[in-house]
Amino acid sequence: MSERIPPLAALRAFVTVARLGSISAAAKAMHLTHGAISHQIRSIEEMLGQTLVVRQGRGMALTEAGRSYAYQVRPLLDELAQVSAQLRPGQSHSTLVLSVLPSWVMHWLLPRLPDWTASHPNLHLSLRAGLSFADLEDTHIDAAIRFGHGQWPNMQLQRLMGDALVLVASPRLWTPQMQAQGGDWSRWPCMHGGDSWASWLAAAGLDHVPTPASLQFTDSTHLLEAARLGQGVALTRRSIAQNLLSRGELVMVSAVQVPHPDAYYMVLPYRVKANAQLRLFKDWLSVQIKRYEKELTQWDAAR
């Protein structure tokens, strides 16, 4: 097996080049010569039978194969470094590996992570973006956070929090003047990320209106960015929109909020036992969710 894996030193050199975008910069960072870095990359290319780096003027660029390889190798090297660090004398750090929804991490969890870091400086989080339950077959993952109906066989489930469907837009589109004048939001492109417009329209008393969705996204982060850029009105989960609402980058087009039929769950296969690190994270997450729910109540009351 080891004969089919490029040497660790070569992989480190290649990933450093990919990260810094320059062989010269990588050589300086690693205290090696330009020629040594080039030799390391050529050794990988010869072993794999793939060109990873090409010259581009006086610089260099990664090929498509090079970009893909660097993207996959870098987290493996990071994980190897973390595992090795835990075995060094005097090191008390441990790592909790979670498979998490990209949109939830981006818009809900990331703003709260400084509190986690301050509260648990010796417990590192390794967050892996994932949507599939197949991710849980990886024995290196401690747990997953998923959004759905909660009826998943062979899984241990803990419901974390519910959600609501809301209609949001850029303040450049839905201005206070337009709102005061009873503006018609349906004349703009109506976007969603897989949630049903029919539920929201019925709750708003507009179920006689044909479903107006004209743009659909498979990634909720893309949906919110399109709304923030003023490209239309978005039907979305409030949990991932609230941070942008609080910052004024999005506004609610309507006060109507429809309880979402799905919820967020902590998910573990039955073969896995919750470790001490995971219990700490669950306790911390429970506190954060209570704060979030209180903030929503206060935010709604102030509108």
C-alpha positions as CSV (number, residue, x, y, z in Angstrom):
1,M,0.0,0.0,0.0
2,S,2.8,2.5,1.0
3,E,4.4,2.0,-2.4
4,R,1.3,3.5,-4.1
5,I,1.2,6.6,-1.8
6,P,3.5,9.6,-2.6
7,P,6.1,10.4,0.2
8,L,4.8,12.6,3.0
9,A,7.4,15.3,2.3
10,A,6.4,15.5,-1.3
11,L,2.7,15.8,-0.4
12,R,3.5,18.6,2.1
13,A,5.4,20.5,-0.5
14,F,2.6,20.1,-3.1
15,V,-0.1,21.2,-0.7
16,T,2.0,24.2,0.4
17,V,2.4,25.2,-3.3
18,A,-1.4,24.8,-3.8
19,R,-2.1,26.9,-0.7
20,L,0.4,29.7,-1.5
21,G,0.0,29.7,-5.2
22,S,3.7,29.8,-5.9
23,I,6.7,27.4,-5.8
24,S,9.0,30.2,-4.6
25,A,6.6,31.1,-1.8
26,A,6.3,27.5,-0.8
27,A,10.1,27.1,-0.8
28,K,10.5,30.1,1.5
29,A,7.8,28.9,3.8
30,M,9.3,25.4,4.1
31,H,12.9,26.6,4.1
32,L,13.8,24.7,1.0
33,T,15.1,25.6,-2.4
34,H,12.9,26.2,-5.5
35,G,14.5,23.2,-7.1
36,A,13.7,20.9,-4.1
37,I,10.0,21.9,-4.2
38,S,9.9,21.3,-8.0
39,H,11.5,17.9,-7.6
40,Q,9.0,16.9,-4.9
41,I,6.1,17.8,-7.2
42,R,7.6,16.0,-10.2
43,S,8.0,12.9,-8.0
44,I,4.2,12.9,-7.3
45,E,3.3,13.5,-10.9
46,E,5.5,10.6,-12.0
47,M,4.0,8.3,-9.4
48,L,0.4,9.3,-10.3
49,G,0.9,9.7,-14.0
50,Q,-0.8,13.1,-13.9
51,T,0.3,16.6,-14.4
52,L,-0.5,18.6,-11.3
53,V,1.3,21.9,-12.0
54,V,1.9,23.8,-15.2
55,R,4.0,26.9,-15.9
56,Q,2.1,30.1,-16.6
57,G,4.2,33.0,-17.7
58,R,6.7,33.5,-14.9
59,G,4.5,31.7,-12.4
60,M,2.6,28.5,-12.2
61,A,-1.0,27.2,-12.0
62,L,-2.6,24.0,-10.8
63,T,-4.3,21.8,-13.4
64,E,-7.8,20.5,-12.8
65,A,-6.3,17.3,-11.5
66,G,-3.9,19.3,-9.3
67,R,-6.7,21.4,-7.8
68,S,-8.8,18.3,-7.0
69,Y,-5.8,16.4,-5.5
70,A,-4.8,19.3,-3.3
71,Y,-8.4,19.8,-2.1
72,Q,-8.6,16.1,-1.0
73,V,-5.0,15.7,0.3
74,R,-4.9,18.9,2.5
75,P,-7.5,17.8,5.1
76,L,-5.9,14.4,5.3
77,L,-2.5,16.0,6.2
78,D,-4.3,18.3,8.7
79,E,-5.9,15.3,10.3
80,L,-2.6,13.4,10.5
81,A,-1.0,16.4,12.2
82,Q,-3.8,16.6,14.7
83,V,-3.6,12.9,15.5
84,S,0.1,13.1,15.9
85,A,-0.1,16.2,18.1
86,Q,-2.4,14.4,20.5
87,L,0.3,11.7,21.2
88,R,3.1,14.2,22.0
89,P,4.0,14.5,25.7
90,G,2.4,17.5,27.3
91,Q,-0.3,17.8,24.7
92,S,-3.8,17.6,26.1
93,H,-5.8,18.6,23.0
94,S,-8.4,16.2,21.6
95,T,-10.5,16.5,18.5
96,L,-14.3,16.1,17.9
97,V,-15.1,15.3,14.3
98,L,-18.6,16.3,13.1
99,S,-20.3,16.0,9.7
100,V,-22.4,19.1,9.3
101,L,-24.7,20.9,6.9
102,P,-22.7,23.5,5.0
103,S,-25.5,26.2,5.1
104,W,-26.1,25.6,8.9
105,V,-22.4,25.9,9.6
106,M,-22.0,29.0,7.5
107,H,-24.9,31.0,8.7
108,W,-25.7,29.6,12.2
109,L,-22.7,27.9,13.8
110,L,-19.7,30.0,12.6
111,P,-20.9,33.2,14.4
112,R,-21.1,31.2,17.6
113,L,-17.9,29.3,17.4
114,P,-15.7,31.9,19.2
115,D,-17.7,31.1,22.4
116,W,-16.9,27.4,22.0
117,T,-13.2,28.1,21.5
118,A,-13.1,30.3,24.5
119,S,-15.0,27.8,26.6
120,H,-13.2,24.7,25.5
121,P,-9.6,25.7,24.4
122,N,-8.3,22.1,24.6
123,L,-11.1,20.5,22.5
124,H,-10.7,21.1,18.8
125,L,-13.6,20.8,16.3
126,S,-13.1,19.3,12.9
127,L,-16.1,20.2,10.8
128,R,-16.7,18.2,7.7
129,A,-19.3,19.4,5.2
130,G,-21.8,16.7,4.5
131,L,-25.4,16.0,3.5
132,S,-25.4,12.2,3.1
133,F,-26.0,9.7,5.8
134,A,-23.3,7.6,4.1
135,D,-20.8,10.0,5.8
136,L,-21.6,8.3,9.1
137,E,-20.0,5.1,7.8
138,D,-16.7,6.9,8.3
139,T,-15.4,5.6,11.6
140,H,-13.5,8.8,12.2
141,I,-16.7,10.8,12.4
142,D,-18.1,11.2,15.9
143,A,-21.6,12.5,14.9
144,A,-23.6,14.4,12.3
145,I,-26.0,17.2,12.3
146,R,-28.8,16.8,9.8
147,F,-32.1,18.6,8.9
148,G,-35.1,16.5,8.1
149,H,-38.1,14.5,9.3
150,G,-36.2,12.5,11.9
151,Q,-37.4,9.1,10.7
152,W,-34.1,7.5,9.9
153,P,-33.6,3.8,10.6
154,N,-30.6,2.5,12.5
155,M,-29.7,5.9,13.9
156,Q,-29.6,7.5,17.4
157,L,-31.4,10.8,17.2
158,Q,-31.6,13.9,19.4
159,R,-33.8,16.7,18.2
160,L,-31.9,20.0,18.5
161,M,-34.3,22.7,17.3
162,G,-37.1,23.4,14.9
163,D,-37.3,26.1,12.2
164,A,-39.7,28.3,10.2
165,L,-40.1,29.3,6.6
166,V,-39.7,33.0,6.0
167,L,-39.7,35.3,2.9
168,V,-36.6,37.6,2.6
169,A,-35.1,40.0,0.2
170,S,-32.4,42.6,-0.1
171,P,-33.3,46.0,1.5
172,R,-32.4,47.4,-1.9
173,L,-35.5,45.6,-3.3
174,W,-37.9,45.8,-0.3
175,T,-37.4,49.4,0.8
176,P,-39.5,50.9,3.7
177,Q,-41.2,53.1,1.1
178,M,-42.2,50.2,-1.0
179,Q,-43.5,48.3,2.1
180,A,-45.5,51.4,3.2
181,Q,-47.1,51.6,-0.3
182,G,-48.0,47.9,-0.3
183,G,-45.5,46.9,-2.9
184,D,-45.9,43.7,-4.8
185,W,-42.9,41.4,-4.1
186,S,-44.2,38.7,-6.6
187,R,-43.0,40.8,-9.5
188,W,-39.4,39.9,-8.7
189,P,-37.9,36.4,-9.3
190,C,-39.1,34.2,-6.5
191,M,-36.4,31.8,-5.4
192,H,-36.2,28.7,-3.1
193,G,-33.8,26.1,-2.0
194,G,-36.1,23.1,-2.1
195,D,-38.7,24.3,0.4
196,S,-42.4,24.4,-0.7
197,W,-43.8,27.7,-1.7
198,A,-47.3,26.2,-1.3
199,S,-47.1,26.0,2.5
200,W,-46.0,29.6,2.9
201,L,-48.6,30.9,0.4
202,A,-51.4,29.0,2.2
203,A,-50.4,30.4,5.6
204,A,-50.2,33.9,4.1
205,G,-53.7,33.5,2.6
206,L,-52.4,33.5,-0.9
207,D,-53.0,29.8,-1.7
208,H,-55.0,30.9,-4.7
209,V,-51.9,32.3,-6.3
210,P,-49.9,29.9,-8.5
211,T,-46.6,28.8,-7.0
212,P,-44.4,31.7,-8.1
213,A,-40.9,30.0,-7.8
214,S,-38.8,30.9,-10.8
215,L,-35.3,30.1,-9.5
216,Q,-34.3,27.0,-7.5
217,F,-31.0,26.4,-5.7
218,T,-29.7,23.1,-4.4
219,D,-27.4,25.0,-1.9
220,S,-29.1,27.3,0.5
221,T,-26.0,29.4,0.9
222,H,-26.2,30.2,-2.8
223,L,-29.9,31.1,-2.4
224,L,-29.2,33.5,0.4
225,E,-26.3,35.1,-1.5
226,A,-28.6,35.6,-4.5
227,A,-31.2,37.3,-2.2
228,R,-28.5,39.5,-0.6
229,L,-27.4,40.6,-4.0
230,G,-30.9,41.7,-4.8
231,Q,-31.6,39.0,-7.4
232,G,-35.1,38.2,-6.1
233,V,-37.2,37.2,-3.1
234,A,-36.1,34.0,-1.3
235,L,-38.2,31.5,0.6
236,T,-35.8,30.1,3.2
237,R,-35.3,28.6,6.7
238,R,-35.1,31.3,9.3
239,S,-32.2,29.7,11.1
240,I,-29.9,30.3,8.2
241,A,-31.3,33.7,7.3
242,Q,-31.4,35.3,10.8
243,N,-27.8,36.3,10.9
244,L,-28.2,38.3,7.7
245,L,-31.5,39.7,8.9
246,S,-29.8,40.9,12.2
247,R,-27.1,42.6,10.2
248,G,-29.6,44.3,7.9
249,E,-28.3,42.6,4.8
250,L,-31.7,41.0,4.3
251,V,-35.2,42.1,5.4
252,M,-38.4,40.1,5.9
253,V,-40.8,40.8,3.0
254,S,-43.7,39.5,5.2
255,A,-44.4,38.9,8.8
256,V,-45.8,35.4,8.0
257,Q,-43.7,32.6,9.4
258,V,-44.6,29.0,8.7
259,P,-43.4,26.3,11.1
260,H,-41.1,24.0,9.1
261,P,-42.2,20.3,9.1
262,D,-38.5,19.3,9.5
263,A,-36.0,20.0,12.3
264,Y,-32.3,19.8,13.1
265,Y,-31.1,16.5,14.7
266,M,-27.9,15.2,16.2
267,V,-27.4,11.8,14.5
268,L,-25.2,8.9,15.5
269,P,-25.2,5.3,14.2
270,Y,-26.3,2.8,16.8
271,R,-22.8,1.3,16.8
272,V,-21.4,4.5,18.1
273,K,-21.4,5.6,21.7
274,A,-21.4,9.3,22.6
275,N,-17.9,10.2,24.0
276,A,-17.2,12.8,26.6
277,Q,-16.2,15.4,23.9
278,L,-19.5,15.0,22.1
279,R,-21.5,15.4,25.3
280,L,-19.6,18.6,26.0
281,F,-20.5,19.9,22.5
282,K,-24.1,18.9,22.9
283,D,-24.4,20.7,26.2
284,W,-22.8,23.8,24.7
285,L,-25.1,23.6,21.6
286,S,-28.1,23.4,23.8
287,V,-27.1,26.6,25.6
288,Q,-26.6,28.3,22.2
289,I,-30.0,27.2,20.9
290,K,-31.7,28.6,23.9
291,R,-29.9,31.9,23.4
292,Y,-30.9,31.9,19.7
293,E,-34.5,31.3,20.5
294,K,-34.5,34.1,23.0
295,E,-32.8,36.4,20.5
296,L,-35.6,35.6,18.0
297,T,-38.3,36.5,20.4
298,Q,-36.6,39.8,21.2
299,W,-35.9,40.6,17.6
300,D,-39.5,39.9,16.6
301,A,-40.8,42.1,19.4
302,A,-38.6,45.0,18.3
303,R,-39.7,45.0,14.7
